[in-house]
């Protein structure tokens, strides 16, 4: 959450509003463009090739939907920061915009964990995998992730727009004051443990098992090289996403909440801490731009799906052209028939 104005009452410290407005408006604009293009293309490919569905495909589809729902709310944030902290879109959209970002954040983490478990079972326990991992079970997992994440993120629906008498502006995305900070600390630890640490631990254990299985394979078993390559790519992309997007945000958020309880902090420390909030939240929102890399480089046959979709579209276009030509040829022949006679 944007904790930016928690220390603004200290008149001795300069405001970082200009820095915040510039970084957020630029970052959210770029994330909107790349997120819409990447996830939109992925969603089209996944839907059009749904007959080739697999459990991994189900998780990719839900991850793309989660990213798109979040990215579509980012333009509202861009408008807010371009207007230098003036919210004109109403209380409902204020709540939904805050809510969507955190639903996407934790849905992404859980879907990545589910994808990692699926890949782990496919490589380490290939025989049992056929029985344990099915599309119907993957759909049930996705429903569970959506329900759990939506319910656990519901506190973000509780805070909407409010009028700030100091700046004479209607505000959104601002943190609670006073007693609300203590509630924020409790929510932070719950989300830190349940929403980040536990899924990340599961992912690390899965990747350790995958790497061990790949290194211990016999030459005969290495015929499944394609599966191993996809697994390595997924490990790299998921770990990169966690190290760049998820981990800095959760670590910095926890440090910042503890920092707010200090009474001996000076202005330079407060400004540095507030700027780090801006940077890490922007990186957290950027997770929507990493997910298309996951689809393209580690998705089961995603590139072949894209190629087959391109071929089918090209084939349907050629069919329509041929049909149009065949429809016009009789008419052309009729026009020339009187001249021949």
Phi and psi in degrees as a GROMACS rama.xvg file:
@    title "Ramachandran Plot"
@    xaxis  label "Phi"
@    yaxis  label "Psi"
@TYPE xy
-77.9573  101.197  UNK-2
-90.1492  26.5479  UNK-3
-65.9767  -35.4788  UNK-4
-99.561  14.2985  UNK-5
-66.4973  -23.4479  UNK-6
-116.011  16.2959  UNK-7
-73.2252  -16.079  UNK-8
-69.133  -15.2937  UNK-9
-78.4553  102.389  UNK-10
-71.2409  -14.9483  UNK-11
-75.92  -18.8825  UNK-12
-96.3205  137.312  UNK-13
-74.0671  151.811  UNK-14
-80.6706  145.97  UNK-15
-106.557  22.376  UNK-16
-57.2178  -40.801  UNK-17
-63.5892  -44.0095  UNK-18
-61.6353  -46.6278  UNK-19
-59.755  -48.6029  UNK-20
-62.4921  -41.5389  UNK-21
-68.5478  -45.8715  UNK-22
-67.3417  -48.5782  UNK-23
-63.7711  -45.848  UNK-24
-63.6007  -39.4334  UNK-25
-70.6126  -48.4299  UNK-26
-62.6437  -47.3622  UNK-27
-66.9171  -31.9122  UNK-28
-65.6123  -45.9527  UNK-29
-65.1293  -41.8578  UNK-30
-63.6614  -38.2207  UNK-31
-61.1124  -46.8861  UNK-32
-64.4704  -54.6726  UNK-33
-68.2464  -36.1617  UNK-34
-67.1859  -42.8061  UNK-35
-65.6152  -45.0337  UNK-36
-66.2194  -51.211  UNK-37
-65.6117  -50.9151  UNK-38
-74.8041  -31.5117  UNK-39
-63.6852  -45.5865  UNK-40
-62.6027  -43.6699  UNK-41
-61.4443  -41.6308  UNK-42
-65.1489  -40.7727  UNK-43
-61.1286  -46.437  UNK-44
-62.9156  -44.5058  UNK-45
-66.56  -37.0945  UNK-46
-73.4828  -43.8399  UNK-47
-68.2485  -23.5267  UNK-48
-110.905  32.127  UNK-49
-66.2538  -19.6282  UNK-50
-65.6574  -22.5037  UNK-51
-91.8351  28.2617  UNK-52
-65.2255  152.621  UNK-53
-150.598  167.476  UNK-54
-55.6497  -41.1545  UNK-55
-63.6456  -38.4746  UNK-56
-60.9175  -39.8813  UNK-57
-62.6838  -42.9411  UNK-58
-66.9449  -40.2914  UNK-59
-62.2693  -41.2386  UNK-60
-61.7895  -45.855  UNK-61
-67.9354  -35.7626  UNK-62
-65.3043  -40.8133  UNK-63
-65.2159  -39.9295  UNK-64
-62.9792  -44.3181  UNK-65
-59.0718  -45.2396  UNK-66
-62.9896  -42.9325  UNK-67
-66.6832  -40.2136  UNK-68
-61.2984  -37.9145  UNK-69
-71.5904  -47.4022  UNK-70
-61.0852  -33.2648  UNK-71
-69.0571  -16.6579  UNK-72
-92.1713  -12.797  UNK-73
-65.0427  -33.9396  UNK-74
-57.1023  -30.3342  UNK-75
-64.808  -37.1646  UNK-76
-68.2404  -39.3647  UNK-77
-59.9519  -45.8852  UNK-78
-60.7566  -41.3762  UNK-79
-60.7694  -45.2882  UNK-80
-80.6808  -27.4741  UNK-81
-64.5533  -35.3929  UNK-82
-83.6019  13.3234  UNK-83
59.8941  43.0637  UNK-84
86.5272  28.729  UNK-85
-112.301  119.468  UNK-86
-102.07  122.911  UNK-87
-122.987  8.95917  UNK-88
-95.9104  3.40843  UNK-89
93.3499  160.991  UNK-90
-68.2163  -38.7719  UNK-91
-61.7227  -49.2508  UNK-92
-67.1391  -29.8537  UNK-93
-62.3655  -47.4047  UNK-94
-65.6584  -44.0952  UNK-95
-64.3973  -38.9283  UNK-96
-64.4314  -42.0779  UNK-97
-66.1609  -43.9217  UNK-98
-63.1136  -44.172  UNK-99
-62.7867  -36.6988  UNK-100
-63.2918  -41.8274  UNK-101
-80.6502  -30.571  UNK-102
-62.5123  -45.3264  UNK-103
-63.2871  -42.3336  UNK-104
-57.021  -49.0616  UNK-105
-85.5829  -26.3918  UNK-106
-62.9405  -42.6478  UNK-107
-59.8117  -44.0254  UNK-108
-62.5219  -45.754  UNK-109
-71.3222  -37.612  UNK-110
-67.1441  -36.8533  UNK-111
-64.7218  -38.3513  UNK-112
-63.6921  -42.9935  UNK-113
-64.2872  -40.373  UNK-114
-65.0002  -37.3578  UNK-115
-66.8507  -41.3875  UNK-116
-63.8698  -41.0605  UNK-117
-61.5012  -44.9398  UNK-118
-67.1215  -37.3099  UNK-119
-61.073  -47.4848  UNK-120
-64.7117  -36.68  UNK-121
-66.2601  -32.0708  UNK-122
-93.9249  -43.5742  UNK-123
-84.529  -37.348  UNK-124
-127.172  67.0064  UNK-125
-62.6091  -33.4913  UNK-126
-72.8356  -49.9827  UNK-127
-65.7376  -25.6855  UNK-128
-60.5573  -37.2549  UNK-129
-62.1219  -31.0877  UNK-130
-90.7372  -36.8644  UNK-131
-80.1331  -39.9527  UNK-132
-102.89  109.212  UNK-133
-129.092  164.065  UNK-134
-63.6876  -40.308  UNK-135
-63.4625  -40.0799  UNK-136
-69.1914  -36.0749  UNK-137
-63.3052  -39.2881  UNK-138
-65.5579  -39.1155  UNK-139
-63.6575  -40.1  UNK-140
-61.906  -43.3936  UNK-141
-63.142  -42.6168  UNK-142
-60.8172  -42.6937  UNK-143
-62.4674  -40.581  UNK-144
-63.9093  -45.3875  UNK-145
-62.4542  -46.7118  UNK-146
-64.2697  -47.9813  UNK-147
-62.9522  -45.3587  UNK-148
-67.8077  -42.5308  UNK-149
-63.7253  -40.4797  UNK-150
-71.2264  -44.167  UNK-151
-70.744  -21.9338  UNK-152
-90.994  -0.802266  UNK-153
-59.3772  -27.1316  UNK-154
-56.7547  -24.722  UNK-155
-72.9676  -12.2122  UNK-156
-82.337  -11.8473  UNK-157
-77.0035  -25.797  UNK-158
-106.735  121.793  UNK-159
-116.542  -150.225  UNK-160
-74.1848  156.135  UNK-161
-152.816  155.829  UNK-162
-91.2369  129.057  UNK-163
-100.234  111.352  UNK-164
-70.7884  -21.3124  UNK-165
-71.6371  -48.2044  UNK-166
-95.3196  -8.60632  UNK-167
61.104  38.8806  UNK-168
-131.058  153.701  UNK-169
-86.1133  124.912  UNK-170
-108.148  153.814  UNK-171
-144.267  163.204  UNK-172
61.8708  20.1621  UNK-173
-99.6103  148.906  UNK-174
-77.8115  162.236  UNK-175
-72.3149  159.415  UNK-176
-111.221  160.819  UNK-177
63.7444  -121.835  UNK-178
-63.9747  -25.0235  UNK-179
-63.3444  -25.5145  UNK-180
-65.9144  -39.3815  UNK-181
-63.906  -39.3919  UNK-182
-63.2354  -36.6078  UNK-183
-64.9004  -36.2915  UNK-184
-63.8326  -43.5573  UNK-185
-63.2929  -46.8667  UNK-186
-60.504  -38.1557  UNK-187
-61.3618  -45.5261  UNK-188
-69.2838  -35.4759  UNK-189
-63.6043  -47.7358  UNK-190
-68.919  -32.9963  UNK-191
-64.3254  -43.5878  UNK-192
-80.4908  -54.4302  UNK-193
-78.476  -38.4608  UNK-194
-88.4691  -20.5202  UNK-195
-125.347  -57.903  UNK-196
-63.664  -48.5376  UNK-197
-64.3884  -49.1411  UNK-198
-60.7106  -37.8055  UNK-199
-66.1094  -37.9633  UNK-200
-63.832  -42.8557  UNK-201
-60.7376  -43.0757  UNK-202
-62.1799  -45.1998  UNK-203
-62.5396  -41.1333  UNK-204
-64.7283  -40.4617  UNK-205
-62.7252  -42.854  UNK-206
-69.6087  -35.2371  UNK-207
-62.4482  -42.3957  UNK-208
-65.8276  -39.2617  UNK-209
-64.2623  -48.1589  UNK-210
-62.175  -42.5732  UNK-211
-62.0602  -42.642  UNK-212
-66.3264  -39.6208  UNK-213
-66.5411  -38.7972  UNK-214
-72.1465  -27.3979  UNK-215
-95.1575  6.27808  UNK-216
-68.5209  143.631  UNK-217
-80.8405  168.427  UNK-218
-61.2242  -34.6189  UNK-219
-66.7573  -36.1672  UNK-220
-76.9989  -15.1535  UNK-221
-78.1301  5.57148  UNK-222
-67.5128  -19.0963  UNK-223
-87.3645  39.2625  UNK-224
-61.5445  -32.9911  UNK-225
-61.6324  -41.3315  UNK-226
-63.244  -42.2252  UNK-227
-65.1786  -39.5888  UNK-228
-63.7064  -43.8709  UNK-229
-62.2489  -38.2824  UNK-230
-64.5875  -42.5782  UNK-231
-64.261  -42.2182  UNK-232
-61.4651  -41.9706  UNK-233
-64.5627  -40.9024  UNK-234
-58.366  -46.2872  UNK-235
-63.1753  -47.4  UNK-236
-69.2796  -43.3241  UNK-237
-65.7856  -44.6059  UNK-238
-64.312  -37.529  UNK-239
-62.6574  -42.6242  UNK-240
-62.7962  -42.8289  UNK-241
-66.48  -42.5298  UNK-242
-71.8328  -30.511  UNK-243
-93.3506  -42.2177  UNK-244
-99.4787  -56.6473  UNK-245
-80.5943  -47.0901  UNK-246
-65.696  -48.6962  UNK-247
-57.9112  -39.1019  UNK-248
-65.1644  -47.8002  UNK-249
-69.6041  -39.0183  UNK-250
-66.2913  -46.9713  UNK-251
-66.037  -37.6235  UNK-252
-62.7511  -41.8664  UNK-253
-66.5928  -44.0445  UNK-254
-62.6293  -40.9497  UNK-255
-66.3813  -39.6144  UNK-256
-64.8059  -36.3471  UNK-257
-70.8214  -35.0779  UNK-258
-62.3865  -34.1919  UNK-259
-64.9503  -23.0065  UNK-260
-82.9638  -8.1209  UNK-261
-77.3755  146.453  UNK-262
-110.804  -5.56188  UNK-263
-105.237  12.3885  UNK-264
-77.7669  144.896  UNK-265
-100.523  176.713  UNK-266
-64.2498  -40.7167  UNK-267
-63.2006  -37.8845  UNK-268
-67.3696  -41.8871  UNK-269
-64.0901  -43.3204  UNK-270
-65.6062  -42.515  UNK-271
-62.1644  -41.8075  UNK-272
-65.4176  -42.0194  UNK-273
-66.3699  -39.0306  UNK-274
-67.0393  -34.524  UNK-275
-66.4904  -30.2746  UNK-276
-61.7006  -45.131  UNK-277
-60.9482  -46.5305  UNK-278
-66.7773  -47.2871  UNK-279
-70.0958  -34.0063  UNK-280
-68.0598  -37.7271  UNK-281
-62.5714  -41.07  UNK-282
-66.0421  -37.561  UNK-283
-63.2779  -42.64  UNK-284
-66.1262  -25.5191  UNK-285
-73.5144  -2.64893  UNK-286
-60.0964  -24.7276  UNK-287
-65.0482  -21.7343  UNK-288
-86.6359  -19.2777  UNK-289
-82.2811  -29.4724  UNK-290
-62.1264  -39.0887  UNK-291
-58.5087  -29.9575  UNK-292
-64.5068  -36.3986  UNK-293
-64.8936  -42.3039  UNK-294
-63.4088  -47.6652  UNK-295
-72.5673  -40.2215  UNK-296
-95.7873  -21.8884  UNK-297
-128.702  -3.50478  UNK-298
-69.2204  145.902  UNK-299
-67.0256  102.62  UNK-300
66.4842  24.3088  UNK-301
-63.4227  -41.4294  UNK-302
-67.3582  -35.2461  UNK-303
-68.7703  -34.6332  UNK-304
-62.0954  -44.0743  UNK-305
-63.1292  -41.9393  UNK-306
-65.8901  -43.3979  UNK-307
-66.113  -35.4301  UNK-308
-65.7972  -40.4484  UNK-309
-64.0781  -41.4924  UNK-310
-65.8077  -41.1118  UNK-311
-67.3637  -37.2526  UNK-312
-67.0458  -39.9109  UNK-313
-65.6742  -39.9068  UNK-314
-65.4415  -41.0023  UNK-315
-67.3305  -34.4767  UNK-316
-66.1876  -42.3631  UNK-317
-64.8623  -36.3899  UNK-318
-64.5347  -42.6713  UNK-319
-64.6304  -39.3052  UNK-320
-64.6171  -44.6175  UNK-321
-63.3088  -39.9192  UNK-322
-65.0025  -39.664  UNK-323
-65.6857  -39.5716  UNK-324
-65.2006  -43.4096  UNK-325
-66.3472  -28.242  UNK-326
-74.5762  -29.3465  UNK-327
-88.5664  -20.942  UNK-328
-63.8548  -46.1927  UNK-329
-59.7074  -38.9592  UNK-330
-64.4315  -38.2787  UNK-331
-67.2522  -39.2849  UNK-332
-64.62  -39.1717  UNK-333
-63.4473  -35.3003  UNK-334
-69.18  -31.3234  UNK-335
-88.3249  -14.2355  UNK-336
-62.9521  -43.5345  UNK-337
-62.3309  -33.6266  UNK-338
-67.2082  -35.827  UNK-339
-68.6376  -34.5866  UNK-340
